[in-house]
Protein backbone atom coordinates (compact mmCIF):
# COMPACT_ATOMS: atom_id res chain seq x y z
CA UNK A 1 0.00 0.00 0.00
CA UNK A 2 1.42 3.43 -0.88
CA UNK A 3 2.17 6.08 1.67
CA UNK A 4 -0.59 8.52 2.52
CA UNK A 5 0.05 12.16 1.71
CA UNK A 6 -0.34 14.86 4.33
CA UNK A 7 -2.29 17.92 3.20
CA UNK A 8 0.44 20.56 3.32
CA UNK A 9 -2.04 23.39 3.92
CA UNK A 10 -3.26 21.65 7.08
CA UNK A 11 0.28 20.84 8.20
CA UNK A 12 1.11 24.55 8.14
CA UNK A 13 -1.95 25.52 10.17
CA UNK A 14 -2.25 22.83 12.84
CA UNK A 15 0.18 21.48 15.43
CA UNK A 16 -0.23 18.29 17.43
CA UNK A 17 0.43 18.31 21.17
CA UNK A 18 2.10 15.49 23.06
CA UNK A 19 -1.29 14.14 24.13
CA UNK A 20 -2.60 14.11 20.54
CA UNK A 21 -4.73 17.26 20.62
CA UNK A 22 -4.73 19.52 17.58
CA UNK A 23 -3.96 23.19 18.17
CA UNK A 24 -4.61 26.13 15.84
CA UNK A 25 -4.01 29.84 15.94
CA UNK A 26 -7.06 32.08 16.22
CA UNK A 27 -8.40 34.04 13.28
CA UNK A 28 -8.89 37.84 12.86
CA UNK A 29 -5.34 38.80 13.90
CA UNK A 30 -3.80 39.56 10.50
CA UNK A 31 -5.01 43.04 9.50
CA UNK A 32 -7.38 45.91 10.38
CA UNK A 33 -6.00 45.88 13.92
CA UNK A 34 -6.51 49.57 14.70
CA UNK A 35 -10.23 49.20 15.46
CA UNK A 36 -9.74 46.12 17.63
CA UNK A 37 -9.17 46.64 21.33
CA UNK A 38 -5.89 45.71 23.00
CA UNK A 39 -7.66 43.09 25.09
CA UNK A 40 -9.20 41.49 22.00
CA UNK A 41 -5.85 41.38 20.17
CA UNK A 42 -4.14 39.93 23.25
CA UNK A 43 -6.71 37.13 23.45
CA UNK A 44 -6.18 36.32 19.77
CA UNK A 45 -2.45 35.64 20.34
CA UNK A 46 -2.68 32.23 21.97
CA UNK A 47 -3.32 28.96 20.20
CA UNK A 48 -6.57 27.16 20.88
CA UNK A 49 -7.65 23.53 20.74
CA UNK A 50 -9.67 22.27 17.77
CA UNK A 51 -13.28 21.38 18.50
CA UNK A 52 -13.97 17.68 19.04
CA UNK A 53 -16.46 17.60 16.16
CA UNK A 54 -13.69 18.52 13.70
CA UNK A 55 -11.10 16.13 15.11
CA UNK A 56 -11.87 13.03 12.98
CA UNK A 57 -11.65 14.78 9.57
CA UNK A 58 -8.49 16.59 10.66
CA UNK A 59 -6.84 13.30 11.64
CA UNK A 60 -7.58 12.02 8.10
CA UNK A 61 -5.96 15.10 6.58
CA UNK A 62 -2.92 14.73 8.88
CA UNK A 63 -2.31 10.96 8.85
CA UNK A 64 1.14 11.04 10.49
CA UNK A 65 0.27 13.35 13.38
Long-range contacts (C-beta under 8 A, 24 or more apart in sequence): 4-63, 4-64, 6-61, 6-62, 6-63, 6-64, 7-61, 7-62, 10-58, 10-61, 10-62, 11-62, 14-50, 14-58, 14-62, 14-65, 15-47, 16-62, 16-65, 20-65, 21-49, 21-50, 22-49, 22-50, 22-55, 22-58, 22-59, 22-62, 22-65, 23-47, 23-48, 23-49, 23-50, 24-48, 24-50
